[in-house]
Amino acid sequence: MAATLKLPVIFVCSINLYAQMTHKSVHIAIDDMAERAAGYGAPGVTFDGNDVEVVYEEVAKAVKHCRAGKGPYLVEGKTYRHYGHYIGDPCNYRPAGELEEWMKKDPVVLYEKKS
């Protein structure tokens, strides 16, 4: 509907690898959700959701697109959920070492290093 009516809507998809306790590979058949935008005649872009500057730049492009009256835009930032799905979640569905690897890519830490 948004594409048909050329509504200025930015759909934000934050992919953090898990839906509750299920890895995305179990319920999503494609690597990039932004590919789905093409089926609606809208642009979609996938980017590193842990890079603050990239997020800003890509969302700015989407805003410009929408303000120009070109319809909706889907942005997909790939990131990671550092905490469990609920308080006390033991996170035993995560492979060993996964959290530690993603903590090295923490957006706040990475941005502080750039400053």
Rosetta blueprint (number, residue, H / E / L):
1 M L
2 A L
3 A L
4 T L
5 L L
6 K L
7 L L
8 P L
9 V L
10 I E
11 F E
12 V E
13 C E
14 S E
15 I E
16 N L
17 L L
18 Y E
19 A E
20 Q L
21 M L
22 T E
23 H E
24 K H
25 S H
26 V H
27 H H
28 I L
29 A L
30 I L
31 D L
32 D L
33 M H
34 A H
35 E H
36 R H
37 A H
38 A H
39 G H
40 Y H
41 G L
42 A L
43 P L
44 G E
45 V E
46 T E
47 F E
48 D E
49 G L
50 N L
51 D L
52 V H
53 E H
54 V H
55 V H
56 Y H
57 E H
58 E H
59 V H
60 A H
61 K H
62 A H
63 V H
64 K H
65 H H
66 C H
67 R H
68 A L
69 G L
70 K L
71 G L
72 P L
73 Y E
74 L E
75 V E
76 E E
77 G E
78 K E
79 T L
80 Y L
81 R L
82 H L
83 Y L
84 G L
85 H L
86 Y L
87 I L
88 G L
89 D L
90 P L
91 C L
92 N L
93 Y L
94 R L
95 P L
96 A L
97 G L
98 E H
99 L H
100 E H
101 E H
102 W H
103 M H
104 K L
105 K L
106 D L
107 P H
108 V H
109 V H
110 L H
111 Y H
112 E H
113 K H
114 K H
115 S L
